[in-house]
Amino acid sequence: MSQPDPTPDTRSANRARFELELEFVQSLANPFYLHSLAQQGILNQPAFINFLKYLLYWKEKDYARFILYPHALHHLELLQHPEFRTEIGKDEWREYLNQKQFDHWRTWRDPSRISIAAPTADVPMDSQSAGLPPEGQNGTTLNGV
């Protein structure tokens, strides 16, 4: 059975929803916006956490092709973790994420400019690959928490 063609009103509503969700997901690429959401307590609201889970469909190939800022999808994934939602409210995490994003865009097209440095002994490999700030030797984050 084929589904009936959507009415013009349904198509318009679907397009508006698509555009609104696309715009919101792309805004997640901005560390300052994430910081603002965290400081307002929005990232800890259960309804918003459920909305973030719902938005994971943007990582699927059919939808990801519309994303202009790929960091948005990376940040969407990080926002699934309560630790990240808590820490992004801190100024040093916002600055760290902003600097990592800047460094990525500064070097991503010119492979000769990428410095390949060995990870330091006090920085676990998994925190580097997750884009999270390095932990200290005693397991504390940059801000001592």
N, C-alpha and C positions, 0 to 999 in steps of 0.2 A: 504494500500500500504506500502510495506517495502522500506526503503531507500537502495540504492545500496551500496555495500561495498566500503569504502574509499580506494583510491589508496595508495600505499606505501608512496608516497610523501606527501599526505594529512595527513596520520597517523603520519609520522615523524614530520611534521610541528605542528600538534596538540600536540604531546608529548613535543616538544621543548617549545611551548607556556605554556603548563601546568607546566613544570618544572621551567620555568623562573618566572611565576607568583607565584608559590609556594615558591620559594626561596625569592622573594621580600616580600611576605606577612610575611614569617617567620622572615625576617630582621626587621620588625616593632616591634618585641618583645624587641629590643635593645633601651633603652632610649637615649643612646649616639648617635645612628643613627638618631633617631627622632629629637634630638636637632640639629644635623648637617643639616638635611633637612630644619629645620625651620630657622636656621641662614643663609642659602644660599637663602632663600626666595622661595624655591620650594613648600612649603606647602601652599602658598598663590596664586599659579598659577591656574587659572580656569581649565585648562586641567588636571592638577594633581588632583585637587579636584574631578573632574568627574571620573578620574581613580580610586580614593579611593572609590567612590560610586559603581563603577563597581565591585570592588574587594569584595564587601560584599557577593557575592555568596559563598565565602570560609566559611561562617558561616553555610551554609547548611550541613546537616549530611553527605551527600555523598562526600563532599570535605573536611570538617573539620577533618575527620578521618586521613588525610595525614599530618596534622599540628603537628609538634613535640613540638613547643613552644606555649602553649595556651595563653600566654600573648599577642601574636601577634594578636589574634582575639579581645581581649579586647582593645588593642591599636588601632586597625583598627576602632573599634566602636567609641573610643574617638576622633579619627581624623576626624570624620564626623562633629564635632562641631568646629566652628570658634574660640571660646574662647580657646579651647585646642590647636589648631594649632598655635595660637599666643603665648600662655603662655609657651609651651614646648621649645621655643627658649631661655628662661631665664634659667640661670645656676641653680637657686634654685629649679625650677620645675623639671629639669632633675635629680638633686640629690634626690629630694623627690620621684620621680617616680622610680628611681633606688633603693632607700632604701626600698620602699614598695614592689617592686618586690623581692628584696633580702629577706626581712622578710617573704614573702609568701613562697618562696622556702625553707627557713630555717625551717619552721614549718609545712608545709603542710602534711607531712607523719606521724608526731607524734602529735596526738591530745592533748596529755597531756602537750605539750610544748606551746600550744596556750594560751595566756593570754586573758581573756575576760574582757575588761575594758569598763565601761560605757562611752559613749561619753561625752565630756565636753560641758558645756552650750554654749560656744561661737563657737562650730563647728556644723553646720547643718548636720543632718543625711544624706541628699542626697549627699553632697560633699564627705563624707566618703565612701559611697557605690559606688560612681562613680570613686573612685581612684584619686580624685583631691585633691590638697593641701587644708588644712583647711583655712577658711576665718576668719579674725579677727572680733571683735565685731562691727566695723563700716563698715563691708562689703568689706574691702580691702583684697587682697590676701597677701601672705607672703612677697612679695616684695613691698607692699604699693601702688599698682596700683588699 
